[in-house]
């Protein structure tokens, strides 16, 4: 029987933690307080009381080669310095590729 591991948050670190657990034969359960992955990279027009949101215009100041997951390169056609919407697209691609969403309990 696999050991269960609790992961708090479905942002970039949470997604990596889920994948690392799966790679080690563990059973991850991620608890995400919102209804979507992405953590601080997810723009929200009206964030929940006491929660922060990035600006609508945010572009990452790190190149895609430096910020990608080591086991999943960012597509060549993505810009080198990405708008937050492209980062979210990349996170969703990663989650789909490794079937991570089924391990996340939203809200």
N, C-alpha and C positions, 0 to 999 in steps of 0.2 A: 504494500500500500504506500503510495507516494505521500510525502510530507507536505502539508499545506503551508503556504506562506502568504501572509497579508501584505499587500502593497498599498500605500496610501497615495492616491492621485494618479490620474491618467495623462499626465504631461509627458514631456520627452523622457525624463528619468523613469517614470512609471512604466512607459512602454518598454524601455530597455530592461527594466527589472523583470517584467513579465517574461520577456524573451529569454533572459538569462536563466530564470527559474525553469522554464520549459526545456532549455538546453541541458539542464542538470537533472532532469527527470522529476522535478518538483511540481507541485500543483499550486500555481499562483491564483490568488483571488485579489483583484484590485478594486479598491473602493474609491470611486470618483464622485465628488459631491455635486457635480453639474451633470448635464445631460449629454456631454460630448467630451472627446479627448482634446488634448492640446495644451491644457494648463494655461499659463500666462500668455501663450502665443495666440490664443483664441480671442478675437475681438468681440466685445459685447457692447451694443449700443447703450444699454442700461444695466450695468453690472449690479449684482446682488448687493444689498447693504453690507458695508464693511469689506467688500472685495474690490480688487483692482482690475483694470482692463488696459490693454495696450491701446495706443492711439490708432485710429483708422489708417493713418499714413505711414506707420512704422515699417522700415526696411532694416533688415539685420545688418550689423556692421562687421560681420565675420563672413569670409568667403564660404561658399558651399562645400569646398573641399575640406575645410577645417571643421564644419559643423555637422557633417553627415554622420550617420551611424556607420561603424566600421564594416558591417556586414551587408550594407544596403546603400550604395552610392546614390547621390542625387542625380536625376536624369540630366543628360548633357544639354537638353533644350531649356532647362531652367536657368534663369539669370544667375550670375555669380553672387550677387548680393540681392537676396530675395525679399520681396514684400511678404508681410506676415501671412497673407492668403496662400502664397506658394509654400510656405513652411507648413501650414496646416494641410495642404494637399499632399506634401511629402509624408507627414505623419500618418495620414490616412492610408497612403500607399503602403507604408511600412506595416501598419496594423493589419491591413488586408493580406499582404504577402505572407505574414507569419501567423495569421489567424489569431490575433491577440484580443480582438473585441469580445470574444466569447468568455474571456476571463475577467471582464470588467463589469462591476455592478454600478450602474449609474444612479445618481441621486439616492 
